Amino acid sequence: MKQKAERNITAKEKAEERILRFSFLCSALFTITEVVMALLLHSYSVMMDGVYDCADLILLGPFLVLVPLLYKPVTEKHPYGYSQLESLFLIFKYGILLAVTVTMIVENVRVILSGGHTVNYSGVALYEMAIGLLCIAVYVFLRIESRRYTSPTIQSELYLWKQDIVSSMGVSLAFLSQIVLKHTPLSGIIPYIDSSVALVMAVVLIREPIASIGSGFRNLVLFAPDEETMTMIRDAVDRAMETYPYTCSFLDVIKTGRKVWVEVYVTPDKVTSTIDVRHWASIRSKIQEALRPEFDQLYVELIPDIPDSGQ
């Protein structure tokens, strides 16, 4: 059993490294083309994509070195393994992306207030449409490859590719619309379209870094998960114990990175005041079976809720 678990961990580790390496190489290729095209086309919206992807690329590279640590077993010296390294890394990563997004918002507001600027809208539209189609292909591939894994880092990569799809297609449509606007009374807004699109993209993108930083801090200081997750865990515990003469008196859940610890305090049978430990393996297996699809690395312990001697 132990050897099988170790083989599963090794397979997951290799799969995660393979997925992240592929995402890294694709991001590197796209980032280079975005920066070059942004300079050639003088487009702030393309530059917004390029700078955002560049920041993610710089941070993803070092994380590939950390992946093996995240699969090391829990020890007395490291009771939470190395999962907090991932939480710390994600806080740093999203903090950088938040700073980049805020900088782009300020810069594009400045451009709009100064009268805007014109770009080669047909070139931008065609380039963004091509990039958008390539991003869809990469996203679908990564989605298929990662469907059996719940790594927070892989999920953040999938989110960024999804954002690339939406932003690329949105920018393409925005610039194609200039063909229609060019010979209408609304032609005066054309100089503002590039910076306005970049500004809208930045405002949409800023939500994810803020939410992820908050979640990262929660994991880093070992707070309980959000209420929705706690409700899901409690329901799984209650279902696992419904055929046994015990109740859950207290549920202690710790989540850091991809590791989740669930401690279930069990109240003895009210009639006999006894706990039959032979039932516990079955109860724990049912809890693990119910929660395993939601969490990559799950630890479940049952603890007898022993009253104080004076009670």
Sine and cosine of phi, psi and omega as CSV:
sin_phi,cos_phi,sin_psi,cos_psi,sin_omega,cos_omega
0.00,0.00,-0.70,0.72,0.00,-1.00
-0.90,0.43,-0.66,0.75,0.01,-1.00
-0.91,0.42,-0.61,0.79,0.04,-1.00
-0.90,0.44,-0.68,0.73,0.02,-1.00
-0.89,0.45,-0.65,0.76,0.02,-1.00
-0.91,0.42,-0.62,0.79,0.05,-1.00
-0.91,0.42,-0.64,0.77,0.03,-1.00
-0.89,0.45,-0.67,0.75,0.02,-1.00
-0.90,0.44,-0.69,0.73,0.02,-1.00
-0.89,0.47,-0.66,0.75,0.02,-1.00
-0.90,0.44,-0.67,0.75,0.02,-1.00
-0.91,0.41,-0.66,0.76,0.00,-1.00
-0.88,0.48,-0.73,0.68,0.00,-1.00
-0.91,0.42,-0.64,0.77,0.02,-1.00
-0.90,0.44,-0.67,0.75,0.00,-1.00
-0.91,0.41,-0.67,0.74,0.05,-1.00
-0.87,0.49,-0.66,0.75,-0.01,-1.00
-0.90,0.43,-0.69,0.73,-0.01,-1.00
-0.90,0.43,-0.72,0.69,-0.03,-1.00
-0.93,0.37,-0.58,0.82,0.03,-1.00
-0.91,0.41,-0.66,0.75,0.04,-1.00
-0.90,0.44,-0.69,0.72,0.03,-1.00
-0.89,0.47,-0.63,0.78,0.01,-1.00
-0.89,0.46,-0.72,0.69,-0.03,-1.00
-0.91,0.41,-0.67,0.75,0.04,-1.00
-0.91,0.41,-0.67,0.75,0.03,-1.00
-0.89,0.46,-0.65,0.76,0.01,-1.00
-0.88,0.48,-0.71,0.71,0.00,-1.00
-0.89,0.45,-0.73,0.68,-0.03,-1.00
-0.92,0.39,-0.62,0.78,-0.02,-1.00
-0.90,0.45,-0.68,0.73,0.01,-1.00
-0.87,0.50,-0.72,0.70,-0.01,-1.00
-0.92,0.40,-0.60,0.80,-0.01,-1.00
-0.91,0.40,-0.69,0.73,0.00,-1.00
-0.90,0.43,-0.69,0.72,0.01,-1.00
-0.89,0.45,-0.72,0.69,-0.02,-1.00
-0.93,0.37,-0.56,0.83,0.04,-1.00
-0.89,0.45,-0.63,0.77,0.03,-1.00
-0.94,0.33,-0.62,0.78,-0.01,-1.00
-0.95,0.32,-0.63,0.78,-0.07,-1.00
-1.00,-0.07,-0.13,0.99,-0.02,-1.00
0.82,0.57,0.72,0.70,-0.07,-1.00
-0.94,-0.35,0.82,-0.58,0.05,-1.00
-0.96,0.29,-0.53,0.85,-0.01,-1.00
-0.93,0.37,-0.65,0.76,0.07,-1.00
-0.92,0.39,-0.63,0.77,0.04,-1.00
-0.90,0.44,-0.58,0.81,0.05,-1.00
-0.86,0.51,-0.72,0.69,0.06,-1.00
-0.87,0.49,-0.71,0.70,-0.06,-1.00
-0.90,0.43,-0.71,0.70,-0.01,-1.00
-0.91,0.41,-0.67,0.74,0.01,-1.00
-0.88,0.48,-0.72,0.69,0.01,-1.00
-0.93,0.38,-0.57,0.82,0.01,-1.00
-0.90,0.43,-0.68,0.74,0.02,-1.00
-0.89,0.45,-0.67,0.74,0.03,-1.00
-0.91,0.41,-0.63,0.78,-0.03,-1.00
-0.90,0.44,-0.70,0.71,-0.01,-1.00
-0.87,0.49,-0.57,0.82,-0.04,-1.00
-0.99,0.10,-0.48,0.88,-0.03,-1.00
-0.95,0.32,-0.60,0.80,-0.01,-1.00
-0.80,0.60,-0.84,0.55,0.02,-1.00
-0.87,0.48,-0.48,0.88,-0.04,-1.00
-0.92,0.40,-0.46,0.89,0.03,-1.00
-0.86,0.51,-0.48,0.88,0.03,-1.00
-0.95,0.30,-0.47,0.88,-0.07,-1.00
-0.99,0.13,-0.33,0.94,-0.10,-0.99
-0.80,0.60,-0.73,0.69,0.00,-1.00
-0.85,0.52,-0.54,0.84,-0.01,-1.00
-0.91,0.41,-0.53,0.85,-0.07,-1.00
-0.94,0.35,-0.25,0.97,0.00,-1.00
-0.97,-0.26,0.08,1.00,0.07,-1.00
-0.95,0.32,0.59,-0.81,-0.05,-1.00
-0.94,0.35,0.34,-0.94,0.07,-1.00
-0.94,0.34,0.68,-0.73,0.03,-1.00
-0.75,-0.66,0.14,-0.99,0.05,-1.00
-0.90,0.44,-0.57,0.82,0.01,-1.00
-0.95,0.31,-0.56,0.83,0.02,-1.00
-0.81,-0.58,0.98,0.18,-0.09,-1.00
-0.89,0.46,-0.35,0.94,0.05,-1.00
-0.93,-0.37,0.29,0.96,-0.02,-1.00
0.89,0.45,-0.64,-0.77,0.02,-1.00
-0.90,-0.44,0.33,0.95,-0.07,-1.00
-0.89,0.45,-0.52,0.86,-0.02,-1.00
-0.92,0.39,-0.38,0.92,0.10,-0.99
-0.89,0.46,-0.63,0.78,0.02,-1.00
-0.92,0.39,-0.67,0.74,0.03,-1.00
-0.88,0.48,-0.70,0.72,0.01,-1.00
-0.90,0.44,-0.67,0.74,0.01,-1.00
-0.88,0.47,-0.69,0.72,-0.03,-1.00
-0.92,0.40,-0.58,0.82,0.08,-1.00
-0.88,0.47,-0.72,0.70,0.01,-1.00
-0.89,0.45,-0.71,0.71,-0.02,-1.00
-0.87,0.49,-0.79,0.62,-0.04,-1.00
-0.95,0.32,-0.44,0.90,0.10,-1.00
-0.90,0.43,-0.67,0.74,0.06,-1.00
-0.90,0.45,-0.71,0.71,0.01,-1.00
-0.90,0.44,-0.58,0.81,0.05,-1.00
-0.91,0.42,-0.68,0.73,0.02,-1.00
-0.89,0.45,-0.66,0.75,0.03,-1.00
-0.89,0.45,-0.68,0.73,-0.01,-1.00
-0.90,0.44,-0.71,0.71,0.02,-1.00
-0.89,0.47,-0.66,0.75,0.02,-1.00
-0.88,0.48,-0.68,0.73,0.01,-1.00
-0.92,0.40,-0.58,0.82,0.06,-1.00
-0.89,0.46,-0.74,0.67,-0.01,-1.00
-0.88,0.48,-0.69,0.73,-0.03,-1.00
-0.91,0.42,-0.67,0.74,-0.02,-1.00
-0.96,0.29,-0.53,0.85,0.13,-0.99
-0.89,0.46,-0.66,0.76,0.03,-1.00
-0.88,0.48,-0.68,0.73,0.00,-1.00
-0.90,0.43,-0.68,0.73,0.01,-1.00
-0.89,0.46,-0.70,0.72,-0.01,-1.00
-0.92,0.38,-0.40,0.91,-0.01,-1.00
-1.00,-0.02,0.10,1.00,0.08,-1.00
0.93,-0.36,0.01,1.00,0.04,-1.00
0.96,0.27,-0.16,-0.99,0.06,-1.00
-0.36,-0.93,0.35,-0.94,-0.02,-1.00
-0.97,-0.25,0.49,-0.87,0.02,-1.00
-0.71,-0.71,0.18,-0.98,0.09,-1.00
-0.96,0.27,1.00,0.05,-0.17,-0.99
-0.91,0.41,-0.57,0.82,0.02,-1.00
-0.92,0.39,-0.64,0.76,0.03,-1.00
-0.90,0.44,-0.68,0.73,0.02,-1.00
-0.90,0.44,-0.69,0.72,-0.04,-1.00
-0.88,0.47,-0.73,0.68,-0.02,-1.00
-0.91,0.40,-0.67,0.74,0.00,-1.00
-0.89,0.45,-0.73,0.69,-0.03,-1.00
-0.92,0.40,-0.57,0.82,0.03,-1.00
-0.91,0.41,-0.67,0.74,0.03,-1.00
-0.90,0.44,-0.70,0.71,0.03,-1.00
-0.89,0.46,-0.65,0.76,0.01,-1.00
-0.87,0.49,-0.67,0.74,0.02,-1.00
-0.91,0.41,-0.65,0.76,0.04,-1.00
-0.91,0.40,-0.62,0.78,0.03,-1.00
-0.89,0.45,-0.62,0.78,0.04,-1.00
-0.87,0.49,-0.69,0.72,0.00,-1.00
-0.89,0.47,-0.70,0.72,0.00,-1.00
-0.91,0.41,-0.69,0.73,-0.02,-1.00
-0.88,0.48,-0.71,0.70,-0.01,-1.00
-0.88,0.47,-0.69,0.73,0.01,-1.00
-0.88,0.47,-0.74,0.68,-0.01,-1.00
-0.91,0.42,-0.61,0.79,0.01,-1.00
-0.89,0.46,-0.69,0.72,0.01,-1.00
-0.92,0.40,-0.70,0.71,-0.05,-1.00
-0.92,0.40,-0.51,0.86,-0.12,-0.99
-0.98,-0.22,0.16,0.99,-0.11,-0.99
-0.91,0.42,-0.33,0.94,0.00,-1.00
-0.99,-0.11,0.06,1.00,-0.09,-1.00
-0.83,-0.56,0.54,-0.84,0.00,-1.00
-0.87,-0.50,0.54,0.84,0.00,-1.00
-0.89,0.45,0.79,-0.61,0.04,-1.00
-0.85,0.53,-0.57,0.82,-0.01,-1.00
-0.94,0.35,-0.66,0.75,0.05,-1.00
-0.90,0.44,-0.66,0.75,0.02,-1.00
-0.89,0.45,-0.60,0.80,0.04,-1.00
-0.92,0.38,-0.58,0.82,0.06,-1.00
-0.92,0.39,-0.68,0.74,0.04,-1.00
-0.87,0.49,-0.64,0.77,0.03,-1.00
-0.88,0.48,-0.69,0.73,-0.02,-1.00
-0.91,0.41,-0.62,0.78,0.05,-1.00
-0.92,0.39,-0.61,0.79,0.05,-1.00
-0.90,0.43,-0.64,0.76,0.06,-1.00
-0.90,0.44,-0.61,0.80,0.03,-1.00
-0.89,0.46,-0.63,0.77,0.02,-1.00
-0.89,0.46,-0.77,0.64,-0.03,-1.00
-0.89,0.46,-0.72,0.70,-0.05,-1.00
-0.92,0.38,-0.66,0.75,-0.01,-1.00
-0.90,0.43,-0.73,0.69,0.01,-1.00
-0.92,0.39,-0.61,0.79,0.03,-1.00
-0.90,0.43,-0.70,0.72,0.03,-1.00
-0.90,0.44,-0.66,0.75,0.01,-1.00
-0.86,0.51,-0.73,0.68,0.01,-1.00
-0.91,0.41,-0.62,0.79,-0.01,-1.00
-0.89,0.45,-0.65,0.76,-0.03,-1.00
-0.98,0.18,-0.49,0.87,0.11,-0.99
-0.91,0.42,-0.51,0.86,0.01,-1.00
-0.91,0.42,-0.35,0.94,0.01,-1.00
-0.92,0.38,-0.41,0.91,0.07,-1.00
-0.89,0.46,-0.62,0.79,0.02,-1.00
-0.96,0.27,-0.64,0.77,-0.09,-1.00
-0.97,0.25,-0.36,0.93,-0.15,-0.99
-0.84,0.54,-0.60,0.80,-0.07,-1.00
-0.93,-0.37,0.56,0.83,0.03,-1.00
-0.80,-0.60,0.19,-0.98,0.06,-1.00
-0.87,0.49,-0.26,0.96,-0.01,-1.00
-1.00,0.03,0.16,0.99,-0.03,-1.00
-0.88,0.47,-0.33,0.94,-0.01,-1.00
-0.93,0.38,-0.31,0.95,-0.03,-1.00
-1.00,0.02,-0.13,0.99,-0.05,-1.00
-0.82,0.57,-0.69,0.72,0.00,-1.00
-0.88,0.48,-0.29,0.96,-0.06,-1.00
-0.99,-0.14,-0.14,0.99,-0.12,-0.99
-0.91,0.41,-0.71,0.70,-0.06,-1.00
-0.85,0.53,-0.79,0.61,-0.02,-1.00
-0.93,0.36,-0.54,0.84,0.02,-1.00
-0.92,0.39,-0.67,0.74,0.04,-1.00
-0.89,0.45,-0.70,0.72,0.03,-1.00
-0.88,0.48,-0.61,0.79,0.00,-1.00
-0.92,0.39,-0.69,0.72,0.02,-1.00
-0.89,0.46,-0.68,0.73,0.04,-1.00
-0.86,0.52,-0.69,0.73,-0.03,-1.00
-0.91,0.43,-0.67,0.74,-0.01,-1.00
-0.90,0.43,-0.64,0.77,0.02,-1.00
-0.92,0.38,-0.66,0.75,-0.07,-1.00
-0.96,0.29,-0.36,0.93,-0.13,-0.99
-0.95,0.31,-0.35,0.94,-0.05,-1.00
-0.91,0.41,-0.70,0.71,-0.06,-1.00
-0.89,0.47,-0.74,0.68,0.03,-1.00
-0.86,0.51,-0.66,0.75,-0.02,-1.00
-0.89,0.45,-0.73,0.69,-0.01,-1.00
-0.91,0.42,-0.64,0.77,-0.04,-1.00
-0.95,0.33,-0.58,0.82,0.06,-1.00
-0.90,0.43,-0.68,0.74,0.05,-1.00
-0.88,0.47,-0.68,0.73,0.03,-1.00
-0.91,0.42,-0.62,0.78,0.01,-1.00
-0.89,0.45,-0.68,0.74,0.03,-1.00
-0.91,0.42,-0.62,0.79,0.02,-1.00
-0.88,0.48,-0.69,0.73,0.02,-1.00
-0.94,0.35,-0.59,0.81,-0.07,-1.00
-0.92,0.39,-0.62,0.79,-0.02,-1.00
-1.00,-0.07,0.20,0.98,0.12,-0.99
0.89,0.45,0.59,0.81,0.12,-0.99
-0.96,0.27,0.33,-0.94,0.08,-1.00
-0.92,0.39,0.45,-0.89,0.05,-1.00
-0.89,0.46,0.06,-1.00,-0.01,-1.00
-0.91,0.42,0.23,-0.97,-0.11,-0.99
-0.88,0.48,-0.60,0.80,-0.01,-1.00
-0.89,0.46,-0.68,0.73,0.02,-1.00
-0.92,0.40,-0.66,0.75,0.03,-1.00
-0.88,0.47,-0.65,0.76,0.02,-1.00
-0.89,0.45,-0.67,0.74,0.02,-1.00
-0.88,0.47,-0.68,0.73,0.00,-1.00
-0.92,0.40,-0.70,0.71,0.00,-1.00
-0.88,0.47,-0.64,0.77,0.03,-1.00
-0.89,0.46,-0.64,0.77,0.02,-1.00
-0.91,0.42,-0.64,0.77,0.02,-1.00
-0.91,0.41,-0.71,0.70,-0.02,-1.00
-0.88,0.47,-0.65,0.76,0.02,-1.00
-0.91,0.41,-0.62,0.79,-0.02,-1.00
-0.93,0.38,-0.45,0.89,-0.09,-1.00
-0.98,-0.21,-0.03,1.00,-0.15,-0.99
-0.91,0.41,-0.39,0.92,0.00,-1.00
-0.99,-0.11,0.10,0.99,-0.01,-1.00
-0.88,-0.48,0.43,-0.90,-0.08,-1.00
-0.99,0.13,0.69,0.72,0.00,-1.00
-0.75,-0.66,0.30,-0.95,0.09,-1.00
-0.72,-0.69,0.40,-0.91,0.06,-1.00
-1.00,0.04,0.91,-0.41,-0.02,-1.00
-1.00,0.03,-0.43,0.90,-0.02,-1.00
-0.38,-0.92,0.65,-0.76,-0.02,-1.00
-0.86,-0.52,0.87,-0.49,-0.01,-1.00
-0.92,-0.39,0.91,-0.41,-0.06,-1.00
-0.85,-0.53,0.77,-0.63,0.06,-1.00
-0.84,-0.55,0.75,-0.66,0.03,-1.00
-0.78,-0.62,0.81,-0.59,0.10,-1.00
-0.62,-0.79,0.85,-0.52,-0.09,-1.00
0.89,0.46,-0.81,-0.59,-0.02,-1.00
-0.99,-0.17,-0.04,1.00,-0.02,-1.00
-1.00,-0.08,0.66,-0.75,0.01,-1.00
-0.74,-0.67,0.79,-0.62,0.06,-1.00
-0.94,-0.34,0.80,-0.61,0.03,-1.00
-0.87,-0.49,0.90,-0.43,0.06,-1.00
-0.94,-0.33,0.87,-0.50,-0.05,-1.00
-0.96,-0.29,0.91,-0.42,0.05,-1.00
-1.00,0.04,0.86,-0.51,-0.16,-0.99
-0.97,-0.24,0.79,-0.62,0.08,-1.00
-1.00,0.05,0.74,-0.67,-0.04,-1.00
-0.89,0.46,0.22,-0.98,0.10,-1.00
-0.83,0.55,0.81,-0.58,-0.08,-1.00
-0.92,0.40,-0.39,0.92,-0.03,-1.00
-0.99,0.11,-0.75,0.66,-0.08,-1.00
-0.98,-0.18,-0.22,0.97,-0.04,-1.00
0.84,0.54,0.51,0.86,0.01,-1.00
-0.84,-0.54,0.35,-0.94,0.08,-1.00
-0.82,-0.58,0.82,-0.57,0.04,-1.00
-1.00,-0.09,0.96,-0.29,-0.08,-1.00
-0.92,0.40,-0.26,0.97,0.04,-1.00
-0.91,0.41,-0.38,0.93,0.03,-1.00
-0.98,0.20,-0.37,0.93,-0.20,-0.98
-0.92,0.38,-0.60,0.80,0.01,-1.00
-0.87,0.49,-0.65,0.76,0.01,-1.00
-0.92,0.38,-0.69,0.73,0.00,-1.00
-0.89,0.46,-0.71,0.70,-0.02,-1.00
-0.90,0.43,-0.64,0.77,0.01,-1.00
-0.89,0.46,-0.64,0.77,0.01,-1.00
-0.92,0.40,-0.64,0.77,0.04,-1.00
-0.90,0.43,-0.72,0.70,0.00,-1.00
-0.89,0.46,-0.66,0.75,-0.01,-1.00
-0.89,0.45,-0.61,0.79,-0.02,-1.00
-0.96,0.28,-0.55,0.84,-0.11,-0.99
-0.99,-0.16,-0.26,0.97,-0.07,-1.00
-0.84,0.54,-0.63,0.77,0.02,-1.00
-0.90,0.45,-0.37,0.93,-0.06,-1.00
-1.00,-0.02,-0.43,0.90,-0.09,-1.00
-0.77,-0.63,0.67,-0.74,-0.06,-1.00
-0.97,0.25,-0.70,0.71,-0.02,-1.00
-0.80,-0.59,0.96,-0.28,-0.15,-0.99
-0.86,-0.50,0.72,-0.69,0.05,-1.00
-0.83,-0.56,0.81,-0.58,-0.03,-1.00
-0.84,-0.55,0.78,-0.62,0.05,-1.00
-0.77,-0.64,0.63,-0.77,0.10,-1.00
-0.96,-0.29,0.75,-0.66,-0.07,-1.00
-0.79,-0.61,0.78,-0.63,0.03,-1.00
-0.94,0.35,0.74,-0.67,0.01,-1.00
-1.00,0.06,1.00,0.02,-0.08,-1.00
-1.00,0.07,0.85,-0.52,-0.01,-1.00
-0.93,0.36,0.35,-0.94,0.06,-1.00
-0.90,0.45,0.44,-0.90,-0.08,-1.00
-0.89,0.46,-0.42,0.91,-0.02,-1.00
-0.99,0.14,-0.14,0.99,-0.06,-1.00
-0.99,-0.10,0.00,0.00,0.00,0.00
